[in-house]
Each structure stands twice: as C-alpha cells, then as structure tokens.
C-alpha cells in the first residue's frame, strides 16, 4: 500500500494543465492505481484502504495474489494476473458462486442413494 500511495502522491493531479494531464494519461505508471488516478482525476481516500491479506512467504503470497486477482474479475484495477502463473483450469473452481447451505441439505443424500 505504501508503494502505491507514494507513487500516487508524487503525481499531484490537482495541478495538471490540460497538456500535462494529456501527457500523464498517455504514460504507463508502475501502478495501475496511479494510472486510474491520473486518467480519472480520482482522489483516493487512503484512510479507507484495506490490505486484503498478509503473507511472509513470497511464493505463497504470489499464489494468494494470483487467486485474489482472478476471483475479482472485472472489479479490479490490476493490469496483470500477478507474479504467479495460475492456470485457467482453476477458473471453474475460483469463479463459481458459493453454494448456500441450509443446514439440512437432503439433495446430497438423494444423489448418494441413486448410486
């Protein structure tokens, strides 16, 4: 979060002239968040930002990040899929709607009895 904030704050969009805004819009920044801020003139409320997870192990963090990006689909600002390549074969599992459990689920028992 600190890296994103530092880069966004380095681009003071309130001082953009039309020409400098156009130039900033054409530039690809390190962070997709900075791209969004410069293109949409969006002000981020950093007090409302939440870290979605912590992980000290780098490889596990990369996997968790790839899963989180894949699960959020079109609601994310990410321009890539993360540092870990997550095969598309996981999409059916990751993108499915959660099943609603009603405590006494008899549908599973009916299926089991058929076999």
Rosetta blueprint (number, residue, H / E / L):
1 X L
2 X H
3 X H
4 X H
5 X H
6 X H
7 X H
8 X H
9 X H
10 X H
11 X L
12 X L
13 X H
14 X H
15 X H
16 X L
17 X L
18 X H
19 X H
20 X H
21 X H
22 X H
23 X H
24 X H
25 X H
26 X H
27 X L
28 X L
29 X L
30 X L
31 X L
32 X H
33 X H
34 X H
35 X H
36 X H
37 X H
38 X H
39 X H
40 X H
41 X L
42 X L
43 X L
44 X L
45 X L
46 X H
47 X H
48 X H
49 X L
50 X L
51 X L
52 X L
53 X L
54 X L
55 X L
56 X L
57 X L
58 X H
59 X H
60 X H
61 X H
62 X H
63 X H
64 X H
65 X H
66 X H
67 X H
68 X H
69 X H
70 X H
71 X H
72 X H
73 X H
74 X H
75 X H
76 X L
77 X L
78 X L
79 X L
80 X L
81 X L
82 X L
83 X L
84 X L
85 X L
86 X L
87 X L
88 X H
89 X H
90 X H
91 X H
92 X H
93 X H
94 X H
95 X L
96 X L
97 X L
98 X L
99 X L
100 X L
101 X L
102 X L
103 X L
104 X L
105 X L
106 X L
107 X H
108 X H
109 X H
110 X H
111 X H
112 X H
113 X H
114 X H
115 X L
